[in-house]
Amino acid sequence: MSAEGTGNTTTAGPPPAGIPLRTTAPPPDNFYEAVGGSETFRKLVDVFYEGVAQDPLLRPMYPEEDLGPAAERLRMFLEQYWGGPHTYSEQRGHPRLRMRHAGFRIGPAARDAWLTHMRTAVDSLNLSPELDAILWEYLARAAQFLVNSPED
């Protein structure tokens, strides 16, 4: 499961319908630059997919043998969402969060596994507490938004 949202390119922007509004401080003018740009998002996604590759619940949700294409899509999406290049939309169009994940049964256990690997990835970035909180709140809301089954 990837954390796709609205594709806003200057701030986190409003969450997709159904995701509660943020409770932390708004992000800086350009969150992408504030956290270190492409290098930071590349590390986030690389560490995240290291966990996914070994996860018995999540790995089967990725039909491609090589997780590289999924990692690239998530990285491009997150970079665009947080104020970086528009590569995601240029290559794939609107993110359509729910539609892109509708074919996968995502229950609470899958959400929690996704968040476990993403928490490890976010921790690897050593962001300031404020930036960490902004990023984590978005990721947690997005993960909950994707739950489409009461059971796994």
C-alpha positions, 0 to 999 in steps of 0.5 A: 500500500502506498501513501497517496493523497491530493498531490498538493505541491506547496504544502500538505494541503487538505487531506483526501475526503475522509481523512481527518484534518491535521492536529499538528502545526502546519508544514513549512512553506515547502516541506520537501525542501525543509526535510532535505528534498529528494535524498530524504524521500529516497531514503524514506522509501528505501527503508520502508520497502526493505521492511515490506520485502520481508513482511508476510502480510504486505509483500503479497499485495505487491504483484511485481517481483521487483519492488523497485517500481512500487518504491519509485511510484511512492517516492515520486508521489511523496515528493510531489505531495510535499512540494517537490517535482511534479513527476508523479502526476506527469507520469501517472496522472491524479493520485486517486488514492482509494481507486489505486488501492481498491483491488487490495483487501486492506484491514487493520492488520495490514494498516498496522504492518504498513505503519510499522515499516513506515515508522522505521523509515521515518525514524531513519531520517532523524527529522526534527520533532516538528517535521517528524510529527507533520510527516507522521500525522499525514502517513497515519491518516493516509494509512487509515484512509486506505482501510477498506475491510473490517478484517484482514 
